[in-house]
Amino acid sequence: MPLQKVLPFCHALLKETVQAGDTVIDGTCGNGHDTLLLARLVGPSGHVYGFDIQETALKSTRDRLCQAGELSQVSLIHASHADFSHYVSMPIRAGIFNLGYLPGGDKTITTQPESTIASLRVILPQLEKGGLLILVVYHGHPEGKIEKEHVLDYVQKLPQESYQVLQYGFINQRNDPPFVLAIQKK
């Protein structure tokens, strides 16, 4: 079996974890690819909360969801993932974040270590037992390198009695290839 690239690996993890009726989050909607996958996985009986600080990202996501007929089970929220607790109070089954900048967007607008760590502090306790939070770390830019170090430091210190943390990525590729951090609650 060939090794999976980063995004197909993330999607395989989500497909194994998320079921119809679940509540999930997309912490960084971007262009809506992950949001659409999550919407399809939870179906009409579940719910996706999608966050992004950029209105252009939310518009792109909304358009993608409308075109696919999957908008009814999604709440798109123009806010940082750090504000998660203001919008979601119930347990969540899974979530995904793509850290970095919006592909095709303004590269000066990036996720920040402070808001990413703040969101992890509030989301992880709300993760269901067996639930999964995936971080795709894009660190091929100066801000991404800083965020990578902070995020790795944080997740490495999560208590092993409560969480399993997996790092997955290719280490022999050029240009700082992205990698995955998958956090599962025990």
C-alpha positions as CSV (number, residue, x, y, z in Angstrom):
1,M,0.0,0.0,0.0
2,P,1.5,3.4,-1.0
3,L,2.0,6.1,1.6
4,Q,-0.7,8.7,1.5
5,K,0.0,12.3,1.0
6,V,-0.9,14.6,3.9
7,L,-4.4,15.7,2.9
8,P,-5.7,12.3,1.8
9,F,-4.3,10.9,5.1
10,C,-6.3,13.5,7.0
11,H,-9.5,12.8,5.1
12,A,-9.0,9.0,5.7
13,L,-8.8,9.7,9.4
14,L,-11.9,11.9,9.3
15,K,-13.8,9.2,7.4
16,E,-12.8,6.6,10.1
17,T,-13.9,8.9,12.9
18,V,-16.9,10.9,11.8
19,Q,-20.4,9.5,11.4
20,A,-23.8,10.8,10.4
21,G,-25.3,12.9,13.2
22,D,-21.9,14.0,14.7
23,T,-21.0,17.6,15.5
24,V,-17.6,18.6,14.0
25,I,-15.6,21.7,13.3
26,D,-13.5,23.2,10.6
27,G,-11.2,25.6,12.4
28,T,-10.0,27.2,9.2
29,C,-12.5,27.0,6.3
30,G,-10.1,28.2,3.6
31,N,-11.6,27.3,0.3
32,G,-14.1,24.9,1.8
33,H,-12.7,21.5,0.8
34,D,-12.5,20.1,4.3
35,T,-15.8,21.8,5.3
36,L,-17.5,20.0,2.4
37,L,-16.1,16.6,3.4
38,L,-17.2,17.1,6.9
39,A,-20.7,18.2,5.8
40,R,-21.0,15.0,3.7
41,L,-19.8,12.9,6.6
42,V,-22.2,14.3,9.3
43,G,-25.1,14.3,6.8
44,P,-28.3,16.3,7.4
45,S,-28.6,15.0,11.0
46,G,-25.2,16.3,12.0
47,H,-23.6,19.8,12.1
48,V,-20.4,21.4,11.0
49,Y,-19.2,24.7,12.6
50,G,-16.8,26.4,10.2
51,F,-14.6,29.2,11.3
52,D,-12.5,31.7,9.3
53,I,-11.3,35.2,9.9
54,Q,-11.5,36.1,6.2
55,E,-14.8,36.8,4.6
56,T,-13.4,35.7,1.2
57,A,-12.7,32.3,2.6
58,L,-16.2,32.0,4.0
59,K,-17.7,33.1,0.7
60,S,-15.6,30.5,-1.2
61,T,-16.7,27.9,1.3
62,R,-20.4,28.9,1.1
63,D,-20.3,28.8,-2.7
64,R,-18.7,25.3,-2.6
65,L,-21.3,24.0,-0.1
66,C,-24.2,25.5,-2.0
67,Q,-23.0,24.0,-5.3
68,A,-22.8,20.6,-3.6
69,G,-26.2,21.0,-1.8
70,E,-24.5,20.6,1.6
71,L,-25.0,24.0,3.2
72,S,-28.0,23.2,5.5
73,Q,-25.9,21.3,8.1
74,V,-23.2,24.0,8.3
75,S,-22.8,27.2,10.3
76,L,-20.1,29.4,8.8
77,I,-18.7,31.8,11.4
78,H,-16.7,34.9,10.6
79,A,-14.4,34.6,13.7
80,S,-11.2,33.1,14.8
81,H,-11.1,29.5,15.9
82,A,-9.9,30.9,19.2
83,D,-13.5,32.1,19.7
84,F,-14.8,28.5,19.5
85,S,-16.4,28.5,22.9
86,H,-18.5,31.5,22.1
87,Y,-20.3,29.5,19.4
88,V,-20.1,25.8,20.3
89,S,-21.0,24.4,23.7
90,M,-21.7,20.8,23.0
91,P,-19.1,18.0,22.7
92,I,-17.5,17.6,19.2
93,R,-16.5,14.4,17.5
94,A,-13.8,15.8,15.3
95,G,-12.2,18.8,13.8
96,I,-9.5,19.9,11.3
97,F,-7.3,23.0,11.0
98,N,-5.1,23.9,8.1
99,L,-2.5,26.2,9.7
100,G,-0.8,28.9,7.5
101,Y,-2.5,31.2,5.0
102,L,-5.4,30.9,2.6
103,P,-4.3,29.2,-0.6
104,G,-4.7,31.8,-3.4
105,G,-5.3,34.6,-0.8
106,D,-3.3,37.2,1.0
107,K,-0.2,35.5,2.3
108,T,0.3,38.2,5.0
109,I,-2.8,36.9,6.8
110,T,-1.8,33.8,8.6
111,T,-2.9,31.7,11.5
112,Q,-1.1,32.7,14.7
113,P,0.4,30.6,17.4
114,E,-1.5,32.5,20.2
115,S,-4.9,31.9,18.6
116,T,-4.1,28.4,17.6
117,I,-3.0,27.4,21.1
118,A,-6.0,29.3,22.6
119,S,-8.3,27.3,20.4
120,L,-6.7,24.0,21.4
121,R,-7.1,24.8,25.1
122,V,-10.9,25.2,24.6
123,I,-11.6,22.6,21.9
124,L,-9.7,19.6,23.3
125,P,-11.7,19.4,26.6
126,Q,-14.9,19.4,24.4
127,L,-13.7,16.6,22.2
128,E,-15.6,13.4,22.8
129,K,-13.8,10.3,24.0
130,G,-12.3,8.7,20.9
131,G,-12.7,12.0,19.1
132,L,-10.0,13.4,16.8
133,L,-8.6,16.9,16.2
134,I,-6.3,17.2,13.1
135,L,-3.8,20.0,12.6
136,V,-2.2,20.3,9.1
137,V,0.9,22.4,9.7
138,Y,2.1,24.4,6.8
139,H,5.4,25.9,7.9
140,G,7.0,27.0,4.6
141,H,6.8,30.7,5.5
142,P,8.3,32.7,8.4
143,E,5.1,32.9,10.5
144,G,4.5,29.2,9.9
145,K,7.9,28.3,11.3
146,I,7.1,30.2,14.5
147,E,3.6,28.7,14.8
148,K,5.0,25.2,14.1
149,E,7.4,25.5,17.1
150,H,4.7,26.7,19.5
151,V,2.1,24.1,18.4
152,L,4.6,21.2,18.6
153,D,5.7,22.4,22.1
154,Y,2.0,22.5,23.2
155,V,0.9,19.1,21.9
156,Q,4.0,17.3,23.1
157,K,3.1,18.3,26.6
158,L,-0.5,17.0,26.4
159,P,-0.9,14.3,29.1
160,Q,-0.6,10.8,27.5
161,E,-3.3,9.6,30.0
162,S,-5.8,11.8,28.2
163,Y,-4.6,12.2,24.6
164,Q,-2.6,10.4,21.9
165,V,-0.8,12.7,19.5
166,L,0.5,11.4,16.2
167,Q,2.8,13.3,13.8
168,Y,2.7,12.3,10.2
169,G,4.6,13.7,7.3
170,F,7.3,13.2,4.7
171,I,10.8,14.2,5.9
172,N,12.8,13.9,2.7
173,Q,10.9,16.5,0.6
174,R,12.0,19.9,-0.4
175,N,10.5,23.3,0.7
176,D,9.3,22.5,4.2
177,P,6.5,20.0,3.4
178,P,3.4,20.2,5.6
179,F,2.8,17.6,8.2
180,V,-0.1,16.4,10.3
181,L,-0.7,16.4,14.0
182,A,-3.6,14.1,14.9
183,I,-4.8,14.4,18.5
184,Q,-7.2,11.7,19.8
185,K,-8.9,11.9,23.1
186,K,-8.7,8.7,25.2
